Amino acid sequence: MNQKINFDVMKQLNVSLIMECIREKGPISRADIAELTGLTPASISKITRELIKKNFIRENGLGKSSGGRPPVLLELNPKAGYIIGVNLGPEILEVIITNLEADILVNNSKTLENLEQNYVLDELFNLIYQTIAESKVDKEEIIGIGMAVHGLINSETGISIFAPHYNWKNVAIKKLIEEEFQIPTFIDNDARAMALGEQWFGIARNSDDFITINIGNGIGSGIVINGELYQGVNYSAGEIGHIVVDNDGPKCSCGNYGCLESLASNPRITERARKLIKQGAKSKITNLVNDNLDAINIQHVCLAAKQRDEVAQQVLKEVGRYLGIGIAYLLNILNPELIVIVGDINEAKGYIFKYIKEVIEVKALEVPAENIKILATKLKGQAATIGGVTLVLKELFAGPELLE
């Protein structure tokens, strides 16, 4: 795209309404846009003409005629710009570049060997440069960088308030990225970004009230209420990992005892399986890791569970019980219609979901629990990076200034 997008036009509410309508319903006729948005045909014709000129949308065939000339259908032009999505998670960097429909062009990742701040940022910069180069997309065509970041994030200022795994505080990630690349950058907590990605491109596309729960090295959640992402007064909403689910449980990194994260996160799952095997329990996990118990990871536990391994199933039953307690709290307080689970634990969803639901039936109130759906993400390993991409798209389609 040779001509930069004029984002002034995106400030207009009518433009935002039309773009959102085309994104969700396209290919769609101008008449149908008028019916759905309430805008006048004249306004729609003027705005769509401008959007076609800017290359944001395009005409694509003819619709069914209701007696006169068949209407021309409009759709989003996915090649109108490109977006970089980043996942800055515990010990891992993931970077993708996509078009406006979140189709991935290039996907790169790197395991971090050092958690020192300058090293992490240097590796992040290098991976972004590598991804741009491999995509062969002109930098001028990249409209934004969206980052899903581990820890407590102020999404307005773009500051990482606290990233416990990296042990850094008040790092101005947005400013650092924008200074390096001269591209508008948006960041949020990883679980919240995942929720946004699910809402736009995932399994929650038809839901206005849902919660995404990310189970990894920690446990967090992204909450969507009435179609809007809920962040809380201090951007700390969704810290489900620090709900106490066992008063006699182990000490958590937050200082409390028996937090969900200290009992059901990936490190605790593998730790529990390792302990049982060392105590003499026979398990297929041993063969999967060639007797190297230190190599046990969540994938081994899930695979063994699917092979009907008693140790793995016992561990997942315990984890399902703890997750069920935590989710029951959320159901009683927020009454969502859908829970989306993100993480490698979905590889054994046939077992873990069963145990979660059993506990919910007992612990949650009948009304919020009776129709709740618990589903695995369809974005799989790209939930965080697609979430990052969606942070940019949300700004683009909402209409505020994106590039000034």
ABEGO torsion letter per residue (X at the ends): XABBBBAAAAABAAAAAAAAAAAAAOBBBAAAAAAAAGBBAAAAAAAAAAAAAAGABBBBEBBBBAGBBBBBBBBBBAAABBBBBBBBBBGBBBBBBBBAAGBBABBBBBBBABABAAAAAAAAAAAAAAAAAAAGBBAAABABBBBBBBEBBBAAAGBBABBAAAGBBGBBAAAAAAAAAGBBBBBBBAAAAAAAAAAAABAAAABABBBBBBBBABBBBBBBBGGBBBAEAAGABGBAAABBABAABBBBAAGBBGBAAAAABAAAAAAAAAAAAAAGBBBAAAAAAGGBAAABBAAAAAAAAAAGBAAAAAAAAAAAAAAAAAAAAAAAAAGBABBBBBEAAAAAAAAAAAAAAAAAAAABBAAAAAABBBBBBAAEAAAAAAAAAAAAAAAAAAGBBABX
